[in-house]
Amino acid sequence: MSSDSLTAALGHAFSDLDLLQTALTHRSFGAPNNERLEFIGDGVLNCVIGLMLFDRFTQLPEGDLTRLRASLVRREALHSIALALNLGQYLRLGDGETKDGGVTTPSILADAVEALIGAVYLDAGFDTAADVISRLYLPLLAEIRPENVGKDPKTRLQEWLQARKRPLPAYEVLEVTGSPPRQCFTVACRIATPEMNTRGEGPSRRAAEQDAAHKALQALER
């Protein structure tokens, strides 16, 4: 599949297309694969996100900045970016991984995002990689509230509802696909007042619940 739409979404046209291809190649497909690029991308991502938070939240202490950065570079955040990029359709996986639904596996997608960042860094340098990361993370950064530092989405949703004397949400597992360690849970978050149902996905029940709660919070805060 053509990668033109992917590079357009990244905002970077690769000079070395081999780097892009490697970033999209899972180890199950063969060598070279994206594991080494993932290593580079992880380091660049942590540095850039740290700088962005340092500049954006000038009054936050080191501990809060560290927690914010951890929330932005965790698998769930990277997985959400991969979904926004429709990254699964570009990945090269081995036959077995393809049959097991690897293109939807959160860990594979999250790792591929880091590998893409590593590839951009090697192709065009730190400043270009920082620009790409800034573009990818713009929606997530817009949602950050310093007062919620250290609080996960389920806790924040509960507090939002309690402050308005509304019933707490109910969570229900709708589907579990795959097998360990590549399971994907789909969970519903149901709120009575206001009436609302959201769905979340993740590699564990807890992660899926957090994703569903996060989507509910987004809808409520809008």
Number of C-alpha atoms within 10 A of each C-alpha: 7 8 14 10 12 16 14 11 15 19 16 16 15 14 11 13 13 13 22 23 18 23 28 26 23 23 16 15 16 12 11 15 21 25 19 14 26 22 15 18 25 17 13 20 22 15 13 19 22 18 14 16 16 16 10 11 12 9 11 14 10 10 11 17 22 15 13 22 21 16 16 19 18 11 21 21 16 22 25 17 19 22 14 11 19 17 20 20 14 16 22 22 22 16 11 11 17 15 10 16 16 23 20 21 21 24 18 19 26 23 24 28 26 27 28 25 29 28 29 29 20 17 20 15 12 16 12 17 26 21 15 19 21 17 13 20 17 10 11 13 16 8 10 12 9 13 8 13 16 16 13 14 20 20 13 15 22 16 14 16 18 12 9 9 10 15 13 16 19 12 19 13 16 11 11 16 14 15 9 9 10 19 19 23 21 23 27 22 24 20 19 12 13 11 7 13 17 19 22 22 25 24 22 18 20 14 19 24 27 24 27 26 30 21 19 23 19 13 11 13 9 5
